[in-house]
Every structure is written in structure tokens, then in C-alpha cells.
């Protein structure tokens, strides 16, 4: 999980934030910047219908999923082109931590305990 850089030179030299890159890299700073930039967790890629939440679940980006579910729990229900939810992608990897965050967003009254990071 990445944190904010020590200086603000990042905004002067780099490209605009990319919510999909944040999902891929488990980069919470980039996620926050992307959301401030008006990007959405519900944006989907044209051919696959993958959202940033799907990408994070596929990559095991637990920090991204935790923050994303706090921002937009309903995005956990979105399906990709193969009708798979982010939970399905996390389950295929047997990523219990990601599965717990997604499950708790989908079913808030269930409140599954979050397994410790390994």
C-alpha cells in the first residue's frame, strides 16, 4: 500500500491521476486524487466492463478495496462483461481479506470479521 509522497512535485511532473492504475497498484494517494479529479469507481472499461473495483479485486489491492468500499459500497455489486462481481474475482484468488471487505459492503448487516494481512 502506497502513501502520499513527501513533496508535492508529483503534480508538476506526472500525468493526471488514473483510478484504474490506482486499483492495479493499490495506490491510495492516486485513488484519492482520481476521486478528487471527478473519476468514478463505477467507470467501466468498454470491452470488458471491468471497473476499478474489479481490477483491485483481481490484483489483491486490499487497501484500495477498503477505501473504495467506504466511498461507494454499492459499486461492489457491479458486474463485468462475464457477469462477475468484484467478489467473484477475489474469490477466484481465494483472497479472504478482499472477499470480506466486498462482502461487508454488499451485506452491511453481516459484518464479517476482516482477516489479518499476511
Secondary structure, DSSP 8 states (H G I E B T S, - for coil): -B---SSSTHHHHS----HHHHHHHTBHHHHHHHHHTT--TT-B-TTT--BHHHHHHHHT-HHHHHHHHHH-GGGGG---TTS--HHHHHHHTT-HHHHHHHHHHHSTTT--------
